[in-house]
Amino acid sequence: MKIILVISLLLSQFAFSQKKEVEFGEISKKEIEMKMYEKDKEAKAVVLYDKGKTIFFDTNIGYDIRFIRHKRIKIFDKNESQHAEISIPFYVDGYGRTENIRLIEAITYNLQNGKLTRKNLDPTTIYEEQINERWSNKKFVFPNVQNGSILEYRYILETPFHFNLPDWTFQNRIPTIYSEYQVSMIPFYEYVFLVQGISKFDYQNSAVANSKRSWGTINKSYGQNVGGGIEFQDYVHTYVLKDIPAFRDESYISSINDYIIKMDFQLAKVHRPSGGTSDIISNWSALNEGLLKNEKFGKYLKNSSKMAGDVLSEKLNLAGMDKRQKAKDIIEYVKNNFEWNGYYGKYASQSAKDFFAKKKGNVADINLFMIALLNKAGIGTEPLILSTRNHGKIPSEYPFDYFTNYVIALVNTDYPFLADGTEEFLAYNKLPTRCINEKGLIVKKRDEPRWISLKNNLLSMEKSIINMTIDTITSDIIAKVLIQSTEYQSFLARKRFKNNLTKIKDFYESRIGDIKNSQTVGYEKKNLPYSINFETNSETEKLGNNIVIRPFLKLPLSKNQLTQKERTHPIDFIYPWEDQFESTLGVPEGYFLFEIPQGYMVNNELVQISLDYSFDNSILTVKGNYKFKKPLYVANEYSQIKNYMDEIVKYFNQSIVLEKR
């Protein structure tokens, strides 16, 4: 659920309960002696207090934003060490301007021999880590964390970027007792904010600040301002939520950002003190036009196009090919000759000339250059912007540049397809899974925006064929195994192993036993299945003279990742998928099957699951498959899918017993 509101000069007051004020460094006896959180007794930690405060402050050239955060966490189990590791993100624009973290304070509190002790963070242990070209983190770890510790920190971040007014997340991966965000607005900036996951706050208030501020020169005559300046008061907006449950069960979701309780802010209008207003929100068509004029998007495309003719004539021989084959060769050329530096982005990070010389760049460097090559070859290709899965879905009712963070190509051959030049292990006409996130927008000058679905309905499959015999001396399994994967399953296998037999050996040995004589087929042909085959000696369980065997070894799904009783967000598998198994076992002389396990069968609009056993001439044959037919299941289908997962884990990991005569 999203609530969309505008923070402007209008005032409103809603009060549902009271605020809470906590002083940094003042720990109560109740907090330090707290043994559990009564509303979630299984919680290993709880956020006691989390408050953010944003204000606009005067600078020599206008107003910057100051964000102050104060957070307090209670640790019940010291093994939950991730809560003691803090990351504070900050933004750098690439043009010399940056956000600055002015202060970091952190204290660990413990109760030792009945006395409260404090351990302050050593400032020299704070370090910096780059996330991508625009974002970095300040990081630190709380010292001396024990069972019962309280961790408290605060920091001040200052930013010159008005578009980047700090957002606020009320919910955490552990329960939160109290969360408050206070934003003090000035009349020169108007914001839209999106509230996700709730229908109302526990406390909400908007009020005029008591003190007055001024911009420019203020001269009074008979109580009236006759100067060129403006007097104003801040508009203080406060939002509080209490007793917020932990966000759990993150398996098979697009992004936690799509579902966690939070507020996002976007700059909507700028009211200049000297007069006049600029609308930041316009429409998607205007945003497209702005991209096409941008130095690092449209102009980069034009400059790439100037170089594309030489590249096509000198590096590629496309004579006699149809458009689709030309497109395939161009995309494969880009994949094989240019290296992705791991950074997302829809804006180029360098000039086209520098990118071609370095042969390395971000997503936009690569894909915009590839689009220019395709267009130069006579293949109509358009940029398409999207939001990656970890960035969240695009709320298309508000055309903000921030909502998209990636660019790919829409290639218009006889059968149009979407392409990305960054993943060498992916077929030319497939998108990386990070891009499969609802929809994307074609960047083209037109009156109405055109959205393209990014959904993938093509089934991806992994098939395991196992031929087993029993070593009559050790009673262990000797098996030949063939594992063949298609579509995204083959991409994942290629990317995981990189055709490295040592990696393949290590991976499967950790699951089923000793591996030898590994081989692969189809690694170079990315549009075809990828096959791995090997031999294994797998230890069996012995019960007296009996042998216990898993017919599918340990290859099927062994744990249900869906653990919550209920779920309010979809199950997102990204693409439909199927695992198939076929196993044969020669029962050695002197043994017989004690009991053939029960089979299983279900086939409906959600899933197809089958498991069948047959025994003939001392050969046991077991065939099974489980297919999830949809890439995405809505929340009210959760209990059914969870139940099917439980059944798969139960039935596909059943053992058989060979009893000695």
C-alpha positions as CSV (number, residue, x, y, z in Angstrom):
1,M,0.0,0.0,0.0
2,K,1.3,3.5,-0.9
3,I,0.0,6.8,0.3
4,I,1.1,9.7,-1.9
5,L,1.0,13.2,-0.4
6,V,2.5,16.6,-1.1
7,I,4.4,18.5,1.7
8,S,3.9,22.1,0.9
9,L,2.8,25.3,2.6
10,L,-0.5,23.7,3.7
11,L,-0.7,22.8,7.3
12,S,-2.6,19.8,8.8
13,Q,-2.8,18.3,12.3
14,F,-3.5,14.7,13.2
15,A,-2.6,13.4,16.6
16,F,-3.3,9.8,17.4
17,S,-1.0,9.4,20.4
18,Q,2.0,11.0,22.0
19,K,5.6,11.5,20.9
20,K,8.6,10.2,22.8
21,E,11.8,12.1,23.6
22,V,15.0,10.3,24.4
23,E,18.4,11.9,25.3
24,F,21.5,10.4,23.8
25,G,23.6,8.7,26.5
26,E,20.8,8.4,29.0
27,I,19.9,4.7,29.4
28,S,17.0,3.7,31.7
29,K,17.2,0.9,34.2
30,K,14.2,-0.8,32.4
31,E,16.2,-0.8,29.0
32,I,19.4,-2.3,30.4
33,E,17.5,-5.0,32.4
34,M,15.2,-5.9,29.5
35,K,15.4,-9.7,28.9
36,M,13.1,-9.9,25.9
37,Y,10.6,-8.0,23.8
38,E,7.2,-9.0,25.1
39,K,5.5,-8.5,21.7
40,D,8.0,-10.8,19.9
41,K,9.6,-13.1,22.4
42,E,11.6,-14.9,19.8
43,A,13.4,-11.7,18.7
44,K,17.1,-11.8,19.1
45,A,17.3,-8.0,19.2
46,V,15.0,-5.0,19.1
47,V,15.2,-1.4,18.1
48,L,14.3,0.6,21.2
49,Y,14.3,4.0,19.6
50,D,15.0,5.4,16.2
51,K,14.6,9.1,15.4
52,G,15.6,11.1,12.3
53,K,15.4,14.9,12.0
54,T,15.9,16.9,8.8
55,I,16.3,20.7,8.6
56,F,17.4,23.2,6.0
57,F,20.2,25.4,7.1
58,D,21.7,28.6,5.8
59,T,24.9,28.6,3.6
60,N,26.7,31.3,1.7
61,I,24.8,30.3,-1.5
62,G,21.4,29.3,-0.2
63,Y,20.2,26.4,1.9
64,D,21.7,22.9,2.4
65,I,20.0,20.0,4.2
66,R,21.2,18.6,7.6
67,F,20.0,15.1,8.7
68,I,20.5,14.0,12.3
69,R,19.9,10.4,13.3
70,H,19.7,8.8,16.8
71,K,19.2,5.1,17.1
72,R,19.3,2.7,20.1
73,I,19.3,-1.1,19.8
74,K,18.9,-3.8,22.5
75,I,20.8,-7.1,21.8
76,F,19.4,-10.2,23.5
77,D,21.8,-12.6,21.6
78,K,25.3,-11.5,21.0
79,N,25.5,-13.9,18.0
80,E,23.3,-11.4,16.1
81,S,26.4,-9.5,15.3
82,Q,25.1,-8.0,12.1
83,H,23.2,-5.4,14.2
84,A,26.5,-4.2,15.6
85,E,27.8,-3.4,12.1
86,I,26.6,0.0,10.9
87,S,26.7,1.5,7.4
88,I,25.9,5.1,6.7
89,P,25.5,5.8,3.0
90,F,26.4,9.2,1.4
91,Y,26.2,10.5,-2.2
92,V,28.8,12.0,-4.5
93,D,27.6,13.6,-7.7
94,G,30.8,13.2,-9.8
95,Y,31.2,16.9,-10.4
96,G,33.0,17.7,-7.2
97,R,30.0,18.0,-4.8
98,T,29.4,15.5,-2.1
99,E,27.4,14.7,1.0
100,N,29.4,15.0,4.2
101,I,29.1,13.0,7.5
102,R,30.0,15.6,10.1
103,L,29.7,13.5,13.3
104,I,29.6,9.9,14.3
105,E,29.2,8.9,18.0
106,A,28.6,5.3,19.2
107,I,28.5,3.7,22.6
108,T,28.1,0.1,23.8
109,Y,26.4,-0.2,27.2
110,N,26.6,-3.4,29.4
111,L,25.5,-4.3,32.8
112,Q,28.5,-5.8,34.7
113,N,28.3,-6.7,38.4
114,G,25.2,-4.6,38.7
115,K,26.8,-1.5,37.2
116,L,26.2,0.2,33.9
117,T,29.4,0.4,31.8
118,R,30.1,2.3,28.6
119,K,32.5,1.6,25.8
120,N,32.8,4.5,23.3
121,L,33.6,3.8,19.6
122,D,37.2,4.6,18.7
123,P,36.9,7.1,15.8
124,T,40.0,5.7,14.1
125,T,38.1,2.4,13.5
126,I,35.6,4.2,11.2
127,Y,36.3,3.4,7.6
128,E,34.9,4.2,4.1
129,E,33.7,1.8,1.5
130,Q,32.7,2.6,-2.1
131,I,29.4,1.1,-3.2
132,N,29.3,2.4,-6.8
133,E,30.3,5.5,-8.8
134,R,27.8,7.7,-6.9
135,W,27.4,6.1,-3.5
136,S,29.8,5.2,-0.6
137,N,29.4,4.1,3.0
138,K,30.9,5.2,6.3
139,K,31.2,1.9,8.3
140,F,32.0,1.0,11.9
141,V,31.4,-1.9,14.3
142,F,30.3,-1.5,17.9
143,P,32.9,-2.7,20.5
144,N,32.4,-5.2,23.3
145,V,28.9,-6.5,22.3
146,Q,27.5,-9.0,24.8
147,N,24.2,-10.6,25.6
148,G,22.1,-7.8,26.9
149,S,24.1,-5.0,25.4
150,I,22.5,-1.7,24.3
151,L,24.0,-0.2,21.2
152,E,23.4,3.6,20.7
153,Y,24.7,5.8,17.9
154,R,24.0,9.1,16.3
155,Y,25.4,10.9,13.3
156,I,25.0,14.2,11.3
157,L,24.9,14.1,7.5
158,E,24.9,17.3,5.5
159,T,23.9,17.4,1.8
160,P,23.8,20.2,-0.8
161,F,21.4,18.1,-3.0
162,H,17.8,19.2,-2.5
163,F,16.6,16.3,-4.7
164,N,18.1,14.0,-2.1
165,L,16.1,14.9,1.0
166,P,16.8,11.9,3.3
167,D,14.1,9.1,3.2
168,W,13.1,7.3,6.3
169,T,12.6,3.6,6.9
170,F,10.3,2.8,9.9
171,Q,10.7,-1.0,9.7
172,N,13.8,-3.1,10.3
173,R,14.7,-6.8,10.2
174,I,14.1,-6.8,13.9
175,P,11.1,-5.4,15.8
176,T,11.1,-1.6,16.4
177,I,9.4,-0.2,19.5
178,Y,9.5,3.5,18.5
179,S,10.4,5.2,15.2
180,E,10.0,8.9,14.5
181,Y,10.8,11.2,11.5
182,Q,10.7,15.0,11.8
183,V,11.1,17.1,8.7
184,S,11.3,20.9,8.9
185,M,10.4,22.4,5.5
186,I,11.0,25.9,4.2
187,P,8.8,27.7,1.7
188,F,11.3,27.5,-1.2
189,Y,11.1,23.7,-1.7
190,E,8.0,21.5,-2.2
191,Y,8.2,17.7,-1.9
192,V,6.1,14.7,-2.7
193,F,6.4,11.8,-0.4
194,L,5.3,8.2,-0.8
195,V,4.4,6.2,2.3
196,Q,4.5,2.5,1.9
197,G,3.1,-0.3,4.0
198,I,0.7,1.5,6.3
199,S,-2.7,3.4,6.1
200,K,-2.0,5.8,9.0
201,F,0.6,6.9,11.5
202,D,0.4,6.4,15.3
203,Y,1.2,10.1,15.6
204,Q,1.2,12.7,12.8
205,N,1.5,16.5,13.2
206,S,2.3,19.5,11.1
207,A,2.9,22.9,12.8
208,V,4.6,26.2,12.3
209,A,7.9,26.6,14.1
210,N,8.0,29.3,16.8
211,S,11.1,31.1,15.5
212,K,11.4,33.2,12.4
213,R,14.1,33.0,9.7
214,S,15.0,35.3,6.8
215,W,16.4,35.3,3.3
216,G,18.0,38.4,2.0
217,T,17.9,41.9,3.5
218,I,15.1,42.6,5.9
219,N,14.3,46.3,6.7
220,K,11.3,47.2,8.7
221,S,9.2,50.4,8.4
222,Y,6.1,50.6,10.6
223,G,6.2,46.9,11.1
224,Q,6.3,46.2,7.3
225,N,9.3,44.7,5.4
226,V,10.6,47.2,2.9
227,G,13.8,45.3,2.1
228,G,14.4,42.8,-0.7
229,G,14.4,39.9,1.7
230,I,11.8,37.4,2.9
231,E,10.8,36.4,6.4
232,F,9.5,32.9,6.9
233,Q,8.9,30.2,9.5
234,D,9.7,26.5,9.1
235,Y,6.9,24.0,8.7
236,V,7.6,21.1,11.0
237,H,6.1,17.7,10.0
238,T,6.4,14.8,12.5
239,Y,5.5,11.1,11.8
240,V,5.6,8.4,14.4
241,L,5.0,4.6,14.3
242,K,5.2,2.3,17.4
243,D,5.6,-1.4,17.9
244,I,6.5,-2.2,14.3
245,P,7.0,-5.9,13.6
246,A,10.2,-7.2,12.1
247,F,10.4,-7.6,8.3
248,R,11.0,-11.3,7.9
249,D,11.0,-13.9,5.1
250,E,12.9,-12.2,2.3
251,S,13.0,-15.3,0.1
252,Y,11.8,-14.8,-3.4
253,I,11.0,-11.1,-3.4
254,S,12.1,-8.4,-5.9
255,S,13.5,-6.0,-3.2
256,I,12.9,-5.3,0.4
257,N,12.4,-1.7,-0.7
258,D,9.2,-2.6,-2.4
259,Y,7.5,-3.9,0.8
260,I,9.2,-2.5,3.9
261,I,7.4,0.3,5.8
262,K,9.0,3.6,4.7
263,M,8.7,7.1,3.4
264,D,10.4,8.3,0.2
265,F,10.8,12.0,-0.6
266,Q,11.0,13.6,-4.1
267,L,11.5,17.2,-4.9
268,A,8.4,18.5,-6.7
269,K,8.8,22.3,-7.1
270,V,11.3,25.0,-6.4
271,H,10.0,28.4,-5.4
272,R,12.7,31.0,-5.9
273,P,12.9,33.7,-3.3
274,S,13.5,36.2,-6.0
275,G,10.3,35.1,-7.8
276,G,9.2,32.4,-10.1
277,T,8.6,28.6,-9.7
278,S,10.2,25.6,-11.4
279,D,8.3,22.4,-11.6
280,I,10.5,19.4,-11.0
281,I,7.6,16.9,-11.6
282,S,6.6,17.1,-15.3
283,N,5.8,13.9,-17.2
284,W,7.7,10.9,-18.5
285,S,7.8,12.3,-22.0
286,A,9.5,15.5,-20.8
287,L,11.9,13.3,-18.8
288,N,12.7,11.4,-22.0
289,E,13.4,14.6,-23.8
290,G,15.7,15.7,-21.0
291,L,17.6,12.4,-21.3
292,L,18.1,12.8,-25.0
293,K,19.6,16.2,-24.5
294,N,21.8,15.1,-21.6
295,E,25.6,15.1,-22.0
296,K,25.9,11.7,-20.5
297,F,22.9,10.1,-22.3
298,G,21.7,11.5,-25.6
299,K,25.0,13.3,-26.5
300,Y,27.0,10.2,-25.5
301,L,24.8,8.3,-27.9
302,K,25.5,10.8,-30.7
303,N,29.3,10.7,-30.0
304,S,29.2,6.9,-30.0
305,S,27.4,6.9,-33.3
306,K,30.3,8.9,-34.8
307,M,32.7,6.1,-33.9
308,A,30.3,3.3,-34.7
309,G,31.0,3.3,-38.5
310,D,34.7,2.7,-38.0
311,V,34.0,-0.1,-35.5
312,L,31.6,-1.9,-37.8
313,S,33.9,-1.7,-40.8
314,E,37.1,-2.6,-39.0
315,K,36.0,-5.1,-36.3
316,L,32.9,-6.9,-37.8
317,N,32.0,-8.5,-41.0
318,L,28.2,-8.3,-41.3
319,A,27.9,-8.7,-45.1
320,G,25.0,-10.9,-46.2
321,M,23.5,-11.3,-42.8
322,D,19.9,-10.6,-41.9
323,K,19.1,-8.1,-39.2
324,R,18.8,-10.6,-36.4
325,Q,22.2,-12.2,-37.2
326,K,23.7,-8.8,-37.4
327,A,22.3,-7.8,-34.0
328,K,23.6,-11.1,-32.5
329,D,27.1,-10.5,-33.8
330,I,27.2,-6.9,-32.6
331,I,25.9,-7.7,-29.1
332,E,28.4,-10.6,-28.8
333,Y,31.2,-8.3,-30.0
334,V,30.3,-5.9,-27.2
335,K,30.1,-8.6,-24.6
336,N,33.5,-10.1,-25.6
337,N,35.4,-6.9,-26.1
338,F,34.2,-4.5,-23.3
339,E,34.3,-5.2,-19.6
340,W,31.6,-4.2,-17.2
341,N,33.0,-2.6,-14.0
342,G,30.1,-3.8,-11.9
343,Y,28.4,-0.3,-11.6
344,Y,24.7,0.3,-12.6
345,G,23.6,3.6,-14.1
346,K,21.7,5.1,-17.0
347,Y,24.2,7.9,-17.4
348,A,27.6,7.3,-19.0
349,S,30.6,7.7,-16.6
350,Q,33.0,8.9,-19.3
351,S,33.2,10.1,-22.9
352,A,32.6,7.6,-25.7
353,K,36.1,8.0,-26.9
354,D,37.6,7.2,-23.4
355,F,35.3,4.2,-23.0
356,F,36.3,2.8,-26.4
357,A,40.0,3.3,-25.5
358,K,39.7,1.8,-22.0
359,K,37.3,-1.0,-23.0
360,K,35.7,-0.8,-19.6
361,G,32.8,1.1,-18.1
362,N,29.4,1.1,-16.3
363,V,26.1,-0.2,-17.7
364,A,25.3,3.0,-19.5
365,D,28.8,3.2,-21.1
366,I,28.4,-0.2,-22.5
367,N,24.7,-0.4,-23.5
368,L,24.5,3.1,-25.0
369,F,27.6,2.4,-27.1
370,M,26.0,-0.9,-28.2
371,I,22.8,0.9,-29.1
372,A,24.8,3.3,-31.3
373,L,26.5,0.3,-33.1
374,L,23.1,-1.4,-33.7
375,N,21.6,1.8,-35.1
376,K,24.6,2.4,-37.3
377,A,24.2,-1.1,-38.7
378,G,20.6,-0.3,-39.8
379,I,18.9,-2.1,-36.9
380,G,16.5,0.3,-35.3
381,T,17.3,0.2,-31.6
382,E,16.1,2.4,-28.8
383,P,17.3,2.9,-25.2
384,L,15.0,1.6,-22.5
385,I,15.3,2.7,-18.9
386,L,14.3,0.6,-15.9
387,S,14.8,0.1,-12.2
388,T,16.7,-3.0,-11.1
389,R,15.2,-5.4,-8.7
390,N,17.3,-4.2,-5.7
391,H,16.3,-0.6,-6.5
392,G,12.6,-1.3,-6.3
393,K,9.6,-1.0,-8.7
394,I,8.8,2.2,-10.6
395,P,5.8,4.2,-9.3
396,S,4.9,5.3,-12.8
397,E,2.4,8.0,-11.6
398,Y,5.4,10.2,-10.6
399,P,8.0,10.8,-13.3
400,F,11.1,11.2,-11.3
401,D,14.6,10.6,-12.7
402,Y,15.6,8.8,-9.5
403,F,13.1,6.0,-10.0
404,T,15.2,4.5,-12.8
405,N,18.8,3.4,-12.5
406,Y,19.7,1.3,-15.6
407,V,19.5,1.4,-19.4
408,I,19.2,-1.5,-21.9
409,A,18.4,-1.8,-25.6
410,L,15.1,-2.6,-27.4
411,V,16.3,-4.2,-30.6
412,N,13.7,-4.0,-33.4
413,T,14.4,-7.0,-35.7
414,D,11.6,-9.2,-37.2
415,Y,11.0,-10.3,-33.6
416,P,11.9,-7.4,-31.3
417,F,13.9,-8.3,-28.2
418,L,15.6,-6.7,-25.2
419,A,19.4,-6.8,-24.9
420,D,22.1,-6.0,-22.4
421,G,25.8,-6.1,-23.2
422,T,27.2,-6.6,-19.7
423,E,26.9,-10.4,-19.0
424,E,29.2,-12.6,-21.0
425,F,27.5,-15.8,-19.9
426,L,24.0,-14.7,-21.1
427,A,22.6,-15.2,-24.6
428,Y,22.5,-12.1,-26.7
429,N,18.7,-11.8,-26.5
430,K,18.3,-12.3,-22.8
431,L,18.3,-9.8,-19.9
432,P,20.2,-10.3,-16.7
433,T,17.8,-11.3,-13.9
434,R,18.5,-8.0,-12.1
435,C,16.6,-6.2,-14.9
436,I,13.5,-8.4,-14.8
437,N,11.5,-6.0,-12.7
438,E,7.9,-5.3,-13.9
439,K,8.4,-2.7,-16.7
440,G,10.7,-0.2,-18.5
441,L,10.3,3.0,-20.4
442,I,11.5,3.5,-24.0
443,V,13.5,6.7,-24.3
444,K,12.2,8.4,-27.5
445,K,10.9,11.8,-28.3
446,R,7.1,11.3,-28.4
447,D,3.9,12.7,-26.9
448,E,2.9,9.7,-24.9
449,P,5.4,7.5,-22.9
450,R,5.6,3.8,-24.0
451,W,6.1,1.2,-21.3
452,I,7.4,-2.3,-22.1
453,S,6.8,-5.3,-19.9
454,L,10.0,-6.9,-18.6
455,K,8.2,-10.1,-17.4
456,N,9.8,-13.4,-18.4
457,N,7.4,-16.3,-19.0
458,L,9.9,-18.7,-20.6
459,L,10.5,-21.8,-18.5
460,S,14.0,-22.4,-17.2
461,M,14.8,-26.0,-16.4
462,E,17.4,-28.2,-14.7
463,K,17.3,-32.0,-15.4
464,S,19.3,-34.5,-13.4
465,I,19.9,-38.1,-14.7
466,I,21.4,-40.5,-12.2
467,N,22.6,-44.1,-12.9
468,M,23.4,-45.8,-9.6
469,T,25.0,-49.1,-8.6
470,I,25.9,-50.4,-5.2
471,D,29.6,-51.2,-4.3
472,T,29.2,-54.7,-2.9
473,I,32.2,-54.3,-0.7
474,T,31.5,-50.9,0.9
475,S,27.7,-50.8,0.3
476,D,28.2,-47.2,-0.9
477,I,26.8,-45.8,-4.1
478,I,28.7,-45.5,-7.4
479,A,26.8,-43.2,-9.8
480,K,27.1,-41.5,-13.1
481,V,25.3,-38.1,-13.0
482,L,24.3,-35.8,-15.9
483,I,22.9,-32.4,-15.0
484,Q,21.5,-30.4,-17.9
485,S,20.2,-26.8,-17.6
486,T,18.4,-24.5,-19.9
487,E,17.6,-20.7,-20.2
488,Y,18.3,-18.8,-16.9
489,Q,19.2,-22.0,-15.1
490,S,22.0,-22.6,-17.6
491,F,23.1,-18.9,-17.2
492,L,23.4,-19.3,-13.4
493,A,25.4,-22.5,-13.8
494,R,27.8,-20.9,-16.4
495,K,28.2,-17.9,-14.2
496,R,28.7,-19.9,-11.0
497,F,31.3,-22.3,-12.3
498,K,32.8,-20.5,-15.3
499,N,33.4,-24.0,-16.7
500,N,36.0,-24.5,-14.0
501,L,36.1,-28.2,-13.2
502,T,37.6,-27.6,-9.8
503,K,34.6,-25.3,-8.9
504,I,32.2,-27.9,-10.2
505,K,33.9,-30.6,-8.1
506,D,33.9,-28.5,-4.9
507,F,30.2,-27.5,-5.3
508,Y,28.9,-31.0,-5.8
509,E,31.2,-32.7,-3.3
510,S,29.8,-30.5,-0.6
511,R,26.4,-32.0,-1.5
512,I,26.7,-35.6,-2.5
513,G,30.2,-37.0,-2.0
514,D,33.4,-37.6,-3.9
515,I,33.4,-36.3,-7.5
516,K,35.7,-37.5,-10.3
517,N,35.9,-37.4,-14.1
518,S,33.9,-34.1,-14.5
519,Q,33.1,-32.9,-18.0
520,T,31.0,-30.2,-19.5
521,V,29.2,-29.6,-22.8
522,G,27.8,-26.5,-24.4
523,Y,29.6,-23.8,-22.3
524,E,30.4,-21.6,-25.3
525,K,27.0,-21.9,-26.9
526,K,25.1,-19.6,-24.6
527,N,21.7,-20.0,-26.3
528,L,21.8,-23.8,-25.9
529,P,21.6,-26.0,-22.8
530,Y,24.7,-26.4,-20.6
531,S,25.5,-29.9,-19.4
532,I,27.7,-31.1,-16.5
533,N,28.5,-34.8,-16.0
534,F,30.6,-36.6,-13.5
535,E,31.0,-39.8,-11.5
536,T,30.5,-39.9,-7.7
537,N,31.1,-42.2,-4.8
538,S,28.4,-41.4,-2.3
539,E,28.4,-42.8,1.2
540,T,25.1,-44.5,2.2
541,E,23.5,-44.9,5.6
542,K,23.8,-48.4,7.1
543,L,21.2,-49.9,9.5
544,G,22.7,-53.2,10.4
545,N,22.9,-55.1,7.2
546,N,20.4,-52.8,5.4
547,I,21.4,-49.9,3.1
548,V,19.5,-46.6,3.1
549,I,19.7,-44.6,-0.2
550,R,18.3,-41.4,-1.5
551,P,17.4,-42.1,-5.2
552,F,18.1,-38.5,-6.2
553,L,21.1,-38.2,-4.0
554,K,20.9,-34.7,-2.4
555,L,20.1,-32.8,-5.6
556,P,16.5,-31.8,-5.1
557,L,15.2,-28.9,-3.0
558,S,16.1,-29.8,0.6
559,K,14.8,-26.8,2.5
560,N,11.7,-24.6,2.2
561,Q,12.8,-21.0,2.2
562,L,9.2,-19.9,2.7
563,T,8.9,-19.9,6.5
564,Q,6.3,-17.4,7.5
565,K,2.8,-18.5,8.3
566,E,1.4,-15.6,6.3
567,R,2.8,-13.1,3.8
568,T,1.5,-9.9,2.5
569,H,3.8,-9.6,-0.5
570,P,4.2,-11.7,-3.7
571,I,6.5,-14.7,-4.2
572,D,8.7,-13.6,-7.0
573,F,10.7,-16.4,-8.7
574,I,11.7,-14.0,-11.6
575,Y,10.9,-16.7,-14.2
576,P,9.0,-20.0,-14.3
577,W,11.2,-22.9,-13.4
578,E,11.3,-26.7,-13.3
579,D,13.6,-29.4,-11.8
580,Q,13.4,-32.8,-13.4
581,F,15.0,-36.0,-12.0
582,E,15.4,-39.5,-13.4
583,S,17.3,-42.1,-11.3
584,T,18.0,-45.8,-11.9
585,L,19.4,-48.2,-9.3
586,G,20.4,-51.8,-9.9
587,V,19.5,-53.7,-6.7
588,P,22.5,-56.1,-6.1
589,E,22.0,-59.8,-5.7
590,G,21.2,-60.8,-2.1
591,Y,19.2,-57.6,-1.4
592,F,15.5,-56.7,-1.9
593,L,13.5,-53.5,-1.6
594,F,12.1,-53.4,1.8
595,E,9.4,-50.9,0.8
596,I,8.8,-48.6,-2.2
597,P,8.0,-45.1,-1.0
598,Q,4.7,-43.4,-1.8
599,G,4.5,-41.4,-5.1
600,Y,3.0,-38.0,-5.5
601,M,1.0,-36.2,-8.1
602,V,-0.5,-32.7,-8.5
603,N,-1.2,-30.6,-11.5
604,N,-3.1,-27.3,-11.5
605,E,-2.7,-23.7,-12.7
606,L,0.0,-23.0,-10.1
607,V,2.3,-26.0,-10.1
608,Q,2.9,-29.4,-11.6
609,I,4.5,-32.0,-9.3
610,S,4.9,-35.7,-10.0
611,L,6.9,-38.5,-8.4
612,D,6.8,-42.1,-9.5
613,Y,8.5,-45.3,-8.6
614,S,8.7,-48.5,-10.6
615,F,10.6,-51.8,-10.1
616,D,11.4,-54.3,-12.8
617,N,14.1,-57.0,-13.2
618,S,16.0,-55.8,-10.2
619,I,16.1,-52.2,-11.5
620,L,14.4,-49.4,-9.5
621,T,13.5,-46.4,-11.6
622,V,12.4,-43.2,-10.0
623,K,11.1,-40.2,-12.0
624,G,10.0,-36.9,-10.7
625,N,9.6,-33.2,-11.5
626,Y,8.4,-30.1,-9.8
627,K,7.4,-27.1,-12.0
628,F,6.4,-23.6,-10.8
629,K,4.4,-22.3,-13.7
630,K,4.4,-18.6,-13.0
631,P,7.2,-16.2,-12.5
632,L,5.2,-14.4,-9.7
633,Y,2.6,-15.6,-7.3
634,V,0.3,-13.1,-5.5
635,A,0.1,-12.9,-1.7
636,N,-3.1,-14.9,-1.4
637,E,-1.4,-17.9,-3.2
638,Y,1.4,-17.9,-0.6
639,S,0.0,-20.6,1.6
640,Q,-0.5,-23.0,-1.3
641,I,3.0,-22.4,-2.7
642,K,4.5,-22.8,0.8
643,N,2.6,-26.1,1.2
644,Y,3.8,-27.4,-2.2
645,M,7.4,-26.5,-1.2
646,D,7.0,-28.5,2.0
647,E,5.6,-31.5,0.0
648,I,8.5,-31.3,-2.5
649,V,11.1,-31.3,0.4
650,K,9.3,-34.2,2.0
651,Y,8.7,-36.5,-1.0
652,F,11.8,-35.8,-3.2
653,N,14.2,-36.5,-0.3
654,Q,12.6,-39.8,0.7
655,S,15.0,-42.7,1.2
656,I,14.6,-46.3,0.2
657,V,15.9,-49.3,2.1
658,L,17.6,-52.2,0.6
659,E,17.3,-55.2,3.0
660,K,19.7,-58.1,3.0
661,R,18.1,-61.4,2.4
